Amino acid sequence: MIKTKYIFTIIVWIGMAYSVSGQNSFVDYQKSFAKIADVFRRKEDTLRKQFESKKLQWPAKYVYIRSFKYDSQLEVWVKNSPKETFRLFKTYKICAMAGSLGPKRMQGDYQVPEGFYYINEFKPNSAYHLSLGLNYPNAADKLLSDSLTPGGDIYIHGSCVTEGCIPINNDQIEELYIITSYARAMGQEYIPVHIFPVQFNNARSVGYLERFLQMYKTYKPLVTTLQSAYDYFEKNKQIPVAMVNDRGDYAMQDLPYKVLKTTEVAAKPKREPVEKKIPIPEEQLAKVVNNQPVFPGGTKAFQVFLDDTGKELAPLLAEGQRAAYVVIDYIIDKQGKPVYARVVKGGNDDLNEELEKKFEGMPNWKPAIRLEQPVAIRLKQTVVVEAMP
């Protein structure tokens, strides 16, 4: 039987509403910021009229947000009692994108997360006009992402710039900030934000996703689960309850089947720490650079190297193990030469030793540049080692 643990914060959003005094206290607190007071003054009446025109009750007690990466859309769904079905209020255009399809797995990968999240922060004094924070890393991310630097600070925000967040324009974030503020005030502690790779009812988007999956097969189980959750909501206009098992896989309560099926993975032998001397003193490694180092042939060539390496090392996986996410720490010196590599997470002794040799044996890179001078830099990379089907 699969052990699971609930993502508590995704379940309890359907709790009872607060009293009117609770509502006023939260909204009044938001309005204590001059910027937010101005936003409510300019926008609230217009929002009320928009709700009325769609025969929706203002303000909404329950809000559900869906984001679609490839389609660059963010949907806002609302209702006013747990028994009601959600109705679409508005679709916003996501005005900038970073990364590609696939989940976020480490700090600095510029990926937008994919999965089941909730709003955990209202940030009125954001550098990006206004921001609504998401609880990345969630329970699944904490098990599957880089244990040292999984990343964080993921927001829905304004200003139309991003390094892994979900940006919409300033008018739209102002509307969304008001809508979610009221829902939060009336008792929706955890406003769900589900992030999908594509709109699964869009043939063009699904076609792109299928081509992407041909190259990144380890991504398919997550896509299958996300599609199941999408289909459930499309049919019922209610949100499925999300859980996470002890391997970090999502599962949906009351959904059929496949979501609950996971590949059994053999326990990973723990690698005893071995001291490995770093050839360049820490103080000589650049922390900030003007230009990152470049693998010969560029980013696409580096991805080919990673894919080929993952396939080549697959026979070294533990018995019964289908895939491993291995995080490796490495240094490119100021001549562009790989001079150090150390696995910091994942794999097993044999696999890790061979992976370190692969990285230290890479051809010379174009070195990092700081203030027009080449410098040494330390990098991290996740390598997917996957057994062929």
NUKOL-740878 format. One record per residue (C-alpha): residue number from 0; residue in one letter; x negated, y, z. Coordinates in steps of 0.001 Angstrom, whole numbers, plus 500000, padded with zeros to 6 digits. Layout:
N
{NUM; 'a'; {X; Y; Z}},
...
This chain:
389
{0; 'm'; {500000; 500000; 500000}},
{1; 'i'; {498671; 503397; 499081}},
{2; 'k'; {497907; 505629; 502023}},
{3; 't'; {499135; 509149; 501531}},
{4; 'k'; {499030; 512362; 503442}},
{5; 'y'; {501515; 515112; 502826}},
{6; 'i'; {500524; 518482; 501500}},
{7; 'f'; {502508; 520014; 504337}},
{8; 't'; {502335; 523449; 502853}},
{9; 'i'; {504119; 522357; 499674}},
{10; 'i'; {506926; 520633; 501527}},
{11; 'v'; {508020; 523174; 504106}},
{12; 'w'; {508862; 525995; 501695}},
{13; 'i'; {512500; 524845; 501806}},
{14; 'g'; {512836; 525888; 505471}},
{15; 'm'; {515603; 528124; 506808}},
{16; 'a'; {515625; 531874; 506268}},
{17; 'y'; {514569; 534359; 508913}},
{18; 's'; {516900; 536822; 510526}},
{19; 'v'; {517383; 540307; 509116}},
{20; 's'; {515002; 541661; 511758}},
{21; 'g'; {512316; 539216; 510529}},
{22; 'q'; {512958; 540370; 506979}},
{23; 'n'; {512587; 544006; 507896}},
{24; 's'; {509419; 543429; 509902}},
{25; 'f'; {507530; 541818; 507016}},
{26; 'v'; {508756; 544193; 504325}},
{27; 'd'; {508182; 547171; 506610}},
{28; 'y'; {504668; 545947; 507269}},
{29; 'q'; {504018; 545807; 503524}},
{30; 'k'; {505450; 549294; 503136}},
{31; 's'; {503043; 550559; 505805}},
{32; 'f'; {500471; 550532; 502996}},
{33; 'a'; {500936; 553697; 500936}},
{34; 'k'; {500413; 551858; 497648}},
{35; 'i'; {503090; 549258; 498475}},
{36; 'a'; {505543; 551875; 499714}},
{37; 'd'; {505165; 553619; 496358}},
{38; 'v'; {505678; 550346; 494489}},
{39; 'f'; {508917; 549608; 496369}},
{40; 'r'; {510125; 553164; 495787}},
{41; 'r'; {509492; 552968; 492030}},
{42; 'k'; {510425; 549372; 491315}},
{43; 'e'; {513021; 547997; 493716}},
{44; 'd'; {516109; 549607; 492209}},
{45; 't'; {515075; 548512; 488709}},
{46; 'l'; {514509; 544960; 489928}},
{47; 'r'; {517916; 544895; 491599}},
{48; 'k'; {519559; 545919; 488339}},
{49; 'q'; {517596; 543281; 486411}},
{50; 'f'; {518835; 540618; 488834}},
{51; 'e'; {522414; 541872; 488530}},
{52; 's'; {522234; 541801; 484733}},
{53; 'k'; {521331; 538107; 484922}},
{54; 'k'; {523979; 537425; 487607}},
{55; 'l'; {521305; 536684; 490179}},
{56; 'q'; {521589; 537670; 493826}},
{57; 'w'; {519141; 540301; 495042}},
{58; 'p'; {516811; 539763; 496803}},
{59; 'a'; {516046; 536106; 496149}},
{60; 'k'; {515505; 533954; 499236}},
{61; 'y'; {513552; 531294; 497348}},
{62; 'v'; {510974; 531784; 494605}},
{63; 'y'; {509126; 529211; 492510}},
{64; 'i'; {506284; 530161; 490155}},
{65; 'r'; {505002; 528069; 487237}},
{66; 's'; {501849; 528968; 485338}},
{67; 'f'; {500776; 527464; 481993}},
{68; 'k'; {497096; 527883; 481146}},
{69; 'y'; {496980; 527194; 477411}},
{70; 'd'; {500266; 529012; 476747}},
{71; 's'; {499213; 532004; 478898}},
{72; 'q'; {502618; 532266; 480561}},
{73; 'l'; {503802; 532653; 484131}},
{74; 'e'; {507446; 531919; 484956}},
{75; 'v'; {509354; 533247; 487973}},
{76; 'w'; {512306; 531124; 489130}},
{77; 'v'; {514692; 532115; 491936}},
{78; 'k'; {517657; 530918; 494001}},
{79; 'n'; {519357; 531780; 497299}},
{80; 's'; {520080; 528504; 499065}},
{81; 'p'; {518346; 525111; 499259}},
{82; 'k'; {521251; 523359; 497525}},
{83; 'e'; {521319; 525684; 494529}},
{84; 't'; {519265; 524930; 491435}},
{85; 'f'; {516554; 527352; 490397}},
{86; 'r'; {517252; 529844; 487625}},
{87; 'l'; {514648; 531585; 485496}},
{88; 'f'; {514332; 535285; 486245}},
{89; 'k'; {511473; 536273; 483982}},
{90; 't'; {508421; 535049; 482066}},
{91; 'y'; {505246; 537135; 482262}},
{92; 'k'; {502310; 537048; 479877}},
{93; 'i'; {498994; 536022; 481430}},
{94; 'c'; {496774; 538650; 479889}},
{95; 'a'; {493287; 537117; 480283}},
{96; 'm'; {491933; 533598; 480641}},
{97; 'a'; {488734; 532000; 481888}},
{98; 'g'; {487454; 528451; 481535}},
{99; 's'; {489260; 525654; 479724}},
{100; 'l'; {491853; 522987; 480413}},
{101; 'g'; {491104; 520855; 483449}},
{102; 'p'; {490972; 521406; 487218}},
{103; 'k'; {488620; 523630; 489140}},
{104; 'r'; {485908; 521565; 490791}},
{105; 'm'; {483225; 523988; 492004}},
{106; 'q'; {482358; 527606; 492626}},
{107; 'g'; {481220; 529484; 489548}},
{108; 'd'; {482786; 527180; 486946}},
{109; 'y'; {485236; 529962; 485939}},
{110; 'q'; {488052; 527397; 485902}},
{111; 'v'; {491629; 528210; 486828}},
{112; 'p'; {492810; 525428; 489170}},
{113; 'e'; {495499; 522966; 488096}},
{114; 'g'; {497903; 521381; 490534}},
{115; 'f'; {500280; 522282; 493353}},
{116; 'y'; {499578; 525418; 495355}},
{117; 'y'; {501368; 528096; 497361}},
{118; 'i'; {500935; 531798; 498090}},
{119; 'n'; {498901; 532191; 501266}},
{120; 'e'; {497978; 535885; 501138}},
{121; 'f'; {499537; 539225; 500240}},
{122; 'k'; {496706; 541622; 499410}},
{123; 'p'; {497877; 545214; 498926}},
{124; 'n'; {494407; 546757; 498810}},
{125; 's'; {493054; 544482; 496105}},
{126; 'a'; {490358; 545579; 493692}},
{127; 'y'; {492729; 544217; 491017}},
{128; 'h'; {495626; 546560; 491872}},
{129; 'l'; {497683; 543998; 493857}},
{130; 's'; {496959; 540328; 494551}},
{131; 'l'; {498774; 537226; 495748}},
{132; 'g'; {496350; 534614; 497050}},
{133; 'l'; {496639; 530870; 496392}},
{134; 'n'; {495580; 528105; 498800}},
{135; 'y'; {492753; 526761; 496641}},
{136; 'p'; {491112; 524438; 497600}},
{137; 'n'; {494171; 522436; 498636}},
{138; 'a'; {494151; 518930; 500149}},
{139; 'a'; {493432; 517264; 496787}},
{140; 'd'; {490727; 519750; 495829}},
{141; 'k'; {488931; 519237; 499137}},
{142; 'l'; {488546; 515546; 498332}},
{143; 'l'; {487626; 515863; 494646}},
{144; 's'; {485740; 519146; 494347}},
{145; 'd'; {482178; 520034; 495272}},
{146; 's'; {482058; 519525; 499033}},
{147; 'l'; {479447; 522273; 499439}},
{148; 't'; {480792; 525004; 497166}},
{149; 'p'; {484304; 524224; 495889}},
{150; 'g'; {484977; 527902; 495260}},
{151; 'g'; {487891; 529992; 496461}},
{152; 'd'; {489497; 533440; 496230}},
{153; 'i'; {492006; 532405; 493566}},
{154; 'y'; {494739; 535011; 493046}},
{155; 'i'; {497610; 536077; 490865}},
{156; 'h'; {496675; 539724; 490349}},
{157; 'g'; {496852; 542789; 488128}},
{158; 's'; {494193; 544595; 486077}},
{159; 'c'; {493992; 542022; 483231}},
{160; 'v'; {490519; 540667; 484051}},
{161; 't'; {489622; 537239; 485432}},
{162; 'e'; {486856; 534854; 486468}},
{163; 'g'; {489187; 531989; 487307}},
{164; 'c'; {492338; 533729; 488565}},
{165; 'i'; {495758; 534354; 486962}},
{166; 'p'; {495975; 537993; 485808}},
{167; 'i'; {499138; 539749; 484654}},
{168; 'n'; {499576; 543454; 483959}},
{169; 'n'; {500073; 545980; 486745}},
{170; 'd'; {503821; 546500; 486184}},
{171; 'q'; {504364; 542753; 486390}},
{172; 'i'; {502296; 542178; 489539}},
{173; 'e'; {504230; 545004; 491186}},
{174; 'e'; {507520; 543244; 490408}},
{175; 'l'; {506210; 539887; 491554}},
{176; 'y'; {504791; 541392; 494753}},
{177; 'i'; {508197; 542805; 495701}},
{178; 'i'; {510082; 539606; 494811}},
{179; 't'; {507735; 537373; 496803}},
{180; 's'; {507578; 539834; 499710}},
{181; 'y'; {511326; 539562; 500182}},
{182; 'a'; {511275; 535767; 499871}},
{183; 'r'; {508478; 535590; 502433}},
{184; 'a'; {510375; 537964; 504726}},
{185; 'm'; {513550; 535864; 504561}},
{186; 'g'; {511811; 532669; 505567}},
{187; 'q'; {510039; 531123; 502589}},
{188; 'e'; {506720; 530654; 504344}},
{189; 'y'; {505190; 528731; 501455}},
{190; 'i'; {506073; 530070; 498006}},
{191; 'p'; {505074; 527297; 495560}},
{192; 'v'; {502859; 528037; 492577}},
{193; 'h'; {502398; 525077; 490227}},
{194; 'i'; {499672; 525426; 487617}},
{195; 'f'; {499998; 523258; 484492}},
{196; 'p'; {497591; 522858; 481562}},
{197; 'v'; {500330; 523417; 478942}},
{198; 'q'; {504070; 523742; 478521}},
{199; 'f'; {504935; 520116; 477919}},
{200; 'n'; {507943; 521002; 475746}},
{201; 'n'; {505749; 522907; 473285}},
{202; 'a'; {504588; 520543; 470514}},
{203; 'r'; {501675; 522755; 469472}},
{204; 's'; {500382; 522984; 473051}},
{205; 'v'; {500789; 519260; 473664}},
{206; 'g'; {498916; 518539; 470430}},
{207; 'y'; {495982; 520610; 471650}},
{208; 'l'; {496096; 518836; 475017}},
{209; 'e'; {496044; 515406; 473346}},
{210; 'r'; {492946; 516338; 471351}},
{211; 'f'; {491324; 517620; 474533}},
{212; 'l'; {492114; 514352; 476329}},
{213; 'q'; {490337; 512354; 473633}},
{214; 'm'; {487104; 514004; 474777}},
{215; 'y'; {487826; 514093; 478519}},
{216; 'k'; {489569; 510833; 479398}},
{217; 't'; {489040; 511188; 483163}},
{218; 'y'; {491391; 514178; 483044}},
{219; 'k'; {494371; 512072; 481900}},
{220; 'p'; {495615; 510826; 485323}},
{221; 'l'; {495982; 514415; 486547}},
{222; 'v'; {497766; 515425; 483340}},
{223; 't'; {500165; 512479; 483697}},
{224; 't'; {501066; 513513; 487229}},
{225; 'l'; {501516; 517160; 486313}},
{226; 'q'; {503723; 516238; 483372}},
{227; 's'; {505870; 514082; 485645}},
{228; 'a'; {506385; 517017; 488009}},
{229; 'y'; {507150; 519289; 485053}},
{230; 'd'; {509707; 516818; 483664}},
{231; 'y'; {511362; 516429; 487070}},
{232; 'f'; {511856; 520173; 487420}},
{233; 'e'; {513072; 520523; 483835}},
{234; 'k'; {515739; 517899; 484514}},
{235; 'n'; {516817; 518877; 488032}},
{236; 'k'; {515737; 522502; 488487}},
{237; 'q'; {514500; 521457; 491913}},
{238; 'i'; {510898; 521059; 493024}},
{239; 'p'; {509552; 517542; 493661}},
{240; 'v'; {507775; 516941; 496949}},
{241; 'a'; {504025; 516634; 496420}},
{242; 'm'; {501701; 514360; 498375}},
{243; 'v'; {498017; 513471; 498198}},
{244; 'n'; {496581; 510017; 498765}},
{245; 'd'; {493261; 509302; 500451}},
{246; 'r'; {491380; 509524; 497136}},
{247; 'g'; {492678; 512981; 496311}},
{248; 'd'; {495273; 511888; 493729}},
{249; 'y'; {498614; 513669; 493634}},
{250; 'a'; {501814; 511704; 494044}},
{251; 'm'; {505421; 512860; 493810}},
{252; 'q'; {508067; 511652; 496217}},
{253; 'd'; {511145; 510235; 494462}},
{254; 'l'; {509453; 510202; 491066}},
{255; 'p'; {509080; 506879; 489286}},
{256; 'y'; {506071; 504816; 489159}},
{257; 'k'; {503064; 505977; 487384}},
{258; 'v'; {502411; 508906; 489653}},
{259; 'l'; {501954; 506521; 492551}},
{260; 'k'; {499650; 504185; 490654}},
{261; 't'; {495984; 504943; 491128}},
{262; 't'; {492834; 503142; 490103}},
{263; 'e'; {491185; 501330; 492957}},
{264; 'v'; {487689; 502684; 493481}},
{265; 'a'; {484991; 500769; 495259}},
{266; 'a'; {483432; 502478; 498240}},
{267; 'k'; {480341; 504419; 497317}},
{268; 'p'; {477119; 503345; 498974}},
{269; 'k'; {475894; 506204; 501066}},
{270; 'r'; {472556; 507555; 499940}},
{271; 'e'; {470101; 508149; 502733}},
{272; 'p'; {468683; 511666; 502552}},
{273; 'v'; {465209; 511713; 501029}},
{274; 'e'; {463058; 514797; 501279}},
{275; 'k'; {462295; 516134; 497813}},
{276; 'k'; {459931; 519050; 497583}},
{277; 'i'; {461196; 522081; 495693}},
{278; 'p'; {458326; 523291; 493474}},
{279; 'i'; {459303; 526975; 493615}},
{280; 'p'; {459700; 528871; 496920}},
{281; 'e'; {463291; 529870; 497654}},
{282; 'e'; {462408; 533583; 497691}},
{283; 'q'; {461180; 533317; 494091}},
{284; 'l'; {464503; 531972; 492819}},
{285; 'a'; {466766; 534662; 491399}},
{286; 'k'; {470131; 535060; 493123}},
{287; 'v'; {471519; 537493; 490541}},
{288; 'v'; {470572; 537648; 486860}},
{289; 'n'; {471537; 539708; 483830}},
{290; 'n'; {471570; 536629; 481562}},
{291; 'q'; {472044; 533018; 482554}},
{292; 'p'; {469619; 530416; 481146}},
{293; 'v'; {470744; 528757; 477907}},
{294; 'f'; {470399; 525083; 477011}},
{295; 'p'; {468862; 524490; 473547}},
{296; 'g'; {471736; 524797; 471099}},
{297; 'g'; {473971; 526618; 473588}},
{298; 't'; {476937; 525648; 475726}},
{299; 'k'; {478367; 523114; 473258}},
{300; 'a'; {475055; 521297; 473027}},
{301; 'f'; {474818; 521195; 476821}},
{302; 'q'; {478313; 519693; 477005}},
{303; 'v'; {477243; 517003; 474520}},
{304; 'f'; {474220; 516273; 476721}},
{305; 'l'; {476481; 515955; 479786}},
{306; 'd'; {478966; 513699; 477983}},
{307; 'd'; {476236; 511463; 476593}},
{308; 't'; {474534; 511262; 479975}},
{309; 'g'; {477792; 510320; 481684}},
{310; 'k'; {478404; 507501; 479205}},
{311; 'e'; {474819; 506256; 479371}},
{312; 'l'; {474856; 506018; 483163}},
{313; 'a'; {478281; 504340; 483381}},
{314; 'p'; {476776; 500816; 483783}},
{315; 'l'; {475251; 502038; 487067}},
{316; 'l'; {478657; 502711; 488647}},
{317; 'a'; {479511; 500587; 491671}},
{318; 'e'; {481400; 497369; 490941}},
{319; 'g'; {485054; 498131; 490211}},
{320; 'q'; {484451; 501877; 490002}},
{321; 'r'; {485802; 503528; 486861}},
{322; 'a'; {484422; 507037; 487262}},
{323; 'a'; {482388; 509323; 489518}},
{324; 'y'; {482004; 513086; 489779}},
{325; 'v'; {478346; 513664; 490558}},
{326; 'v'; {477115; 517108; 491580}},
{327; 'i'; {473468; 517829; 490794}},
{328; 'd'; {471341; 520757; 491918}},
{329; 'y'; {468544; 521747; 489489}},
{330; 'i'; {466033; 524514; 488756}},
{331; 'i'; {465080; 526106; 485445}},
{332; 'd'; {461803; 527991; 485900}},
{333; 'k'; {460883; 531280; 484267}},
{334; 'q'; {459382; 529477; 481267}},
{335; 'g'; {462727; 527691; 480813}},
{336; 'k'; {461389; 524327; 481984}},
{337; 'p'; {463527; 522028; 484181}},
{338; 'v'; {461289; 521488; 487203}},
{339; 'y'; {463580; 520040; 489873}},
{340; 'a'; {466803; 518038; 490111}},
{341; 'r'; {468548; 516613; 493169}},
{342; 'v'; {471978; 514959; 493412}},
{343; 'v'; {473880; 516521; 496298}},
{344; 'k'; {477158; 514599; 496008}},
{345; 'g'; {478529; 511437; 494445}},
{346; 'g'; {477141; 508399; 492678}},
{347; 'n'; {474886; 505785; 494270}},
{348; 'd'; {471142; 505410; 494671}},
{349; 'd'; {470428; 503910; 491247}},
{350; 'l'; {472792; 506226; 489366}},
{351; 'n'; {471541; 509332; 491166}},
{352; 'e'; {467887; 508486; 490565}},
{353; 'e'; {468470; 508084; 486836}},
{354; 'l'; {470550; 511252; 486632}},
{355; 'e'; {467802; 513262; 488309}},
{356; 'k'; {465319; 511901; 485762}},
{357; 'k'; {467672; 512918; 482948}},
{358; 'f'; {467897; 516505; 484192}},
{359; 'e'; {464182; 516848; 484853}},
{360; 'g'; {463550; 515457; 481363}},
{361; 'm'; {465760; 517998; 479576}},
{362; 'p'; {464114; 520084; 476842}},
{363; 'n'; {463099; 523625; 477724}},
{364; 'w'; {465893; 526166; 478054}},
{365; 'k'; {465934; 529837; 477185}},
{366; 'p'; {465114; 531226; 480655}},
{367; 'a'; {467333; 533427; 482801}},
{368; 'i'; {466695; 537165; 482558}},
{369; 'r'; {466729; 539715; 485358}},
{370; 'l'; {465821; 543339; 484683}},
{371; 'e'; {464436; 542313; 481279}},
{372; 'q'; {462059; 539758; 482836}},
{373; 'p'; {462363; 535932; 482755}},
{374; 'v'; {463049; 534452; 486181}},
{375; 'a'; {463526; 531033; 487778}},
{376; 'i'; {467039; 530129; 488863}},
{377; 'r'; {468754; 527338; 490743}},
{378; 'l'; {471980; 525898; 489274}},
{379; 'k'; {474606; 523285; 490070}},
{380; 'q'; {476462; 521072; 487619}},
{381; 't'; {479128; 518379; 487901}},
{382; 'v'; {478485; 515343; 485699}},
{383; 'v'; {481359; 512957; 484995}},
{384; 'v'; {480122; 509359; 484811}},
{385; 'e'; {482909; 507257; 483328}},
{386; 'a'; {483171; 503629; 482307}},
{387; 'm'; {484486; 503152; 478777}},
{388; 'p'; {488026; 501729; 478581}},
